[in-house]
Amino acid sequence: MDLFWTDCRLLSLSPSLRAKIKFYAPLIDSLNYLGIDPATYVRAGTYNAQYRGGVKTVGANVPPFEWNTDVNPVGLYLASPGDLYFSAWNGLQDANTVIWFENAVPKSTPTNTNPFDSNGKWTGNKPIHLTHIVKANAVLANSEIVQIQNALAGVSESIPAPPAPPVNPSGSFVTETPSGVRNGSNVTFTLSQAPDLNSLLVFCFGVGALERVGSSPGNLEFTAGGTGNQTLTLGLAPTTGYPFLASYVVA
């Protein structure tokens, strides 16, 4: 029953996204799932599981599906000793996206480590309540992962955005207008990146490249200093009427 009921939630997804789901295990009240071959649960000894209406003792190798109230299933309880196996033919360990819920918290790869090994065995966290294992046939976009999680449980995982790359990585060539006011009196300007000084060319006043000097620049000269040599000091203050460009390789 749980498979058909929760599978209906996936019908809210677009057909193109549903087509990417090759495996789905609700793990609400049985080991039934959409995939290849039966699942196996192994545990030595009995366990007192919280079922609807109270505690129930389950025998060895019987999967305990627990509830926190009479109406809220929390999933398959996995603890040591106790192991869950799906057929290796389902490819749960490959590089394509896996989505699952631990204690009602949605998780997915590659944000989280794949919890299955090459034999289809759960090697993830314990003890937990496990529900809604979804395996895709592709690496899903973050937006697609969130859509699936929302469809299954009404909650979405906070997937961190990838770190922003530098504006221009080292070795890139940059041509830009240095920032600063061109008003005929200001002589200090700033580059957006740290330049390789051997490559730095500054053009202003329509006379070609200015000469870089160590200090006290003259009218057609400049110095480069400050953090990362990003501060340019000209010997002559430009106005908005002059073209002003700097070209360099990022250090």
Number of C-alpha atoms within 10 A of each C-alpha: 10 16 18 11 10 19 18 13 14 20 12 14 16 11 10 8 16 14 11 15 18 17 18 23 24 26 24 24 19 16 19 17 21 16 17 14 12 12 16 15 17 14 18 13 12 13 17 13 17 20 19 15 11 12 13 14 13 15 14 14 16 17 24 25 23 22 23 14 13 11 9 12 19 24 25 24 22 22 13 9 11 19 18 18 17 23 17 16 12 18 22 28 19 16 14 16 23 29 23 24 23 21 15 16 15 23 23 24 17 15 13 11 11 22 18 20 16 14 15 19 20 20 13 14 12 16 14 17 24 24 28 22 20 23 25 23 17 14 16 18 9 15 9 14 24 22 18 22 23 18 18 23 16 11 15 17 16 11 15 8 7 6 6 6 7 8 9 15 12 14 12 12 14 17 14 13 17 19 13 13 15 17 12 12 11 15 18 20 17 18 22 15 20 19 25 16 16 9 12 17 18 22 18 20 16 9 9 11 17 20 16 20 13 10 13 12 17 15 12 18 20 22 22 23 13 11 9 14 17 20 19 22 21 26 18 19 18 19 17 10 10 12 13 17 14 18 19 22 21 19 18
